[in-house]
Amino acid sequence: MAEAHAALRARDDIQFELPHTPPPQRTEPMPMPALGALFWLLVVLGVAMLLYLIVKSIVEREPRGQRVSSEHEIAQWRPEEKVARALLAEADAMAAAGRYEEAARLLLHRSLEDIASRKPKLLRPALTSREIARAPMLPDAVRAAFQAMAAPVERSLFGGRSLDRAAWEDARAAYGDFALPKAWA
C-alpha cells in the first residue's frame, strides 16, 4: 500500500499541495456602512412621521363641548323654512290629538333624513341615536337639537314610558330652535 501511495504522489497530473494565495484586496468600500446609514435614516424618518401624525391629531382635536359652529355651517344643516313649518304643523296636529310619541318620532325621523341627505356616510343601520349625536362632523347646534329630540323618543320606545306634553314640547322646541332661526319665529 505504501508503494501505491508513493506512485500516486509521484504523478504530475494530480495536485496534492495547495499554493498559498493572499486574500484579495478590496478596492471599493463595503456596502454595509452605507446600508446601515440608510436603515437608520429610514427609522428616523418613520419616527418623525409618526410624531407628526400624533401631534397633528392632538392639535386638530377640539376640546369636547367647546367647538363653535359658524352660522354658515349651521345654516347648511337647516331644512327649508317651508318644509320645517309644514313638519311642525303635522307634528303639532299629532300632539294636539295626544299622540306625543308619534309626534316626537316624526321630528326625529325627519331629522335623521336631513342628516342622511347632508352626510350620507354618517348614518348606518346599526347606529344608535346616541352614537349619531356624538359624531364629530355634526355642528354643535345640530347635535344639541338632535339629542333633545332623541332623548324623549328613546325613553318612550326603550324605556316603556309614554311621553307627556312637557317632553313633547321639549322635543318640538329643540327642532324649532334649530330649524327656524329665532328671527323667523
C-alpha positions in Angstrom: 0.0 0.0 0.0 2.9 2.3 0.7 4.1 1.7 -2.9 0.7 2.6 -4.3 0.7 5.8 -2.3 4.2 6.7 -3.4 3.3 6.0 -7.1 0.2 8.2 -6.7 2.2 11.0 -5.2 4.7 10.9 -7.9 2.2 11.7 -10.6 2.3 15.2 -12.1 -1.3 15.4 -13.2 -2.7 15.3 -9.6 -2.2 18.3 -7.3 -1.7 17.5 -3.7 -0.4 20.8 -2.3 -2.5 24.0 -2.5 -0.4 27.1 -3.1 -0.8 29.9 -0.6 -2.6 32.9 -2.1 -3.2 36.1 -0.3 -6.8 37.3 0.2 -8.0 39.7 -2.5 -7.6 43.4 -1.8 -10.9 45.3 -1.9 -10.7 48.5 -3.9 -14.3 49.7 -3.2 -15.7 50.2 0.3 -18.0 47.6 1.7 -21.7 48.5 1.2 -22.7 47.7 4.8 -21.9 51.1 6.3 -24.0 52.7 3.6 -26.9 50.3 4.2 -26.6 50.8 7.9 -26.8 54.6 7.5 -29.8 54.2 5.1 -31.6 52.0 7.6 -31.2 54.5 10.4 -32.2 57.3 8.2 -35.4 55.4 7.4 -36.0 54.7 11.1 -35.6 58.4 11.9 -37.9 59.4 9.1 -40.5 56.9 10.3 -40.4 58.1 13.9 -40.6 61.7 12.7 -43.7 60.9 10.6 -45.3 59.1 13.5 -44.7 62.0 15.8 -46.0 64.4 13.2 -49.2 62.5 12.9 -49.7 62.2 16.6 -49.1 66.0 17.2 -51.4 66.8 14.2 -54.2 64.7 15.6 -53.8 66.3 19.1 -53.7 69.8 17.6 -56.7 69.2 15.4 -58.8 67.7 18.2 -61.3 70.1 19.5 -62.0 70.1 23.3 -65.3 68.4 23.9 -68.2 70.9 24.2 -66.0 73.9 23.2 -66.5 73.7 19.4 -68.0 76.8 18.0 -70.1 76.4 14.9 -70.4 79.2 12.4 -73.8 80.4 11.4 -73.0 79.5 7.8 -72.2 75.9 8.9 -75.4 75.6 10.9 -77.5 77.1 8.0 -76.3 74.3 5.7 -77.9 71.8 8.0 -81.3 73.6 8.3 -84.2 72.4 6.3 -86.0 74.9 4.2 -88.3 77.1 6.2 -91.5 75.9 4.4 -90.6 72.3 4.9 -89.8 72.9 8.6 -93.0 74.7 9.3 -95.0 72.0 7.5 -93.3 69.3 9.6 -94.0 71.2 12.8 -97.7 71.7 11.8 -98.0 68.0 11.1 -96.3 67.1 14.4 -98.4 69.7 16.3 -101.6 68.1 15.0 -100.5 64.7 16.3 -99.6 66.2 19.6 -103.0 68.0 19.8 -104.6 64.6 19.5 -102.5 63.3 22.4 -100.1 61.3 20.1 -96.9 62.8 21.7 -94.8 59.7 21.0 -95.7 59.8 17.3 -95.1 63.5 17.0 -91.7 63.3 18.6 -90.7 60.3 16.5 -91.8 62.2 13.4 -89.4 65.1 14.2 -86.6 62.7 15.0 -87.1 60.6 11.8 -87.2 63.8 9.6 -84.0 65.0 11.4 -82.4 61.6 10.5 -83.4 62.1 6.9 -81.9 65.6 6.9 -78.7 64.3 8.4 -78.6 61.5 5.8 -79.1 63.9 3.0 -76.2 66.1 4.1 -73.8 63.4 5.3 -74.9 60.1 3.7 -71.9 58.2 5.0 -72.6 59.2 8.6 -75.7 57.0 9.2 -75.5 53.3 9.2 -78.3 50.9 10.2 -76.7 49.8 13.5 -76.0 53.3 14.9 -78.0 54.4 17.9 -79.2 58.0 18.3 -76.5 58.5 21.0 -73.8 57.4 18.6 -75.2 59.7 15.9 -75.3 62.6 18.3 -71.6 62.1 19.2 -70.5 62.2 15.5 -67.7 64.8 15.3 -69.0 66.1 11.9 -72.2 67.4 13.4 -72.2 71.1 14.3 -73.0 71.7 18.0 -76.4 73.2 17.2 -77.4 70.2 15.2 -76.1 67.8 17.9 -78.0 69.6 20.7 -81.2 69.6 18.7 -80.8 66.0 17.8 -80.1 64.9 21.3 -83.1 66.9 22.7 -85.4 65.2 20.1 -83.8 61.7 20.6 -83.9 61.6 24.4 -87.7 61.5 24.8 -88.2 59.1 21.8 -85.7 56.7 23.4 -87.4 57.0 26.8 -90.8 56.1 25.2 -89.5 53.4 22.8 -87.0 51.7 25.0 -87.9 52.8 28.5 -91.6 52.0 28.2 -92.6 55.4 29.3 -95.2 57.3 27.4 -94.4 60.9 26.6 -96.3 63.7 28.2 -96.9 67.1 26.8 -93.8 68.6 28.5 -91.5 66.0 26.9 -93.1 66.7 23.5 -92.7 70.4 23.9 -89.0 70.0 24.7 -88.5 68.0 21.5 -90.5 70.4 19.5 -88.7 73.4 20.9 -85.3 71.8 20.1 -86.4 71.2 16.5 -87.9 74.7 16.2 -84.9 76.4 17.6 -82.6 74.7 15.1 -84.8 74.6 12.0 -86.4 78.0 12.4 -83.9 80.7 13.4 -85.2 83.0 16.2 -85.6 85.8 13.6 -88.2 83.7 11.8 -90.4 82.7 14.8 
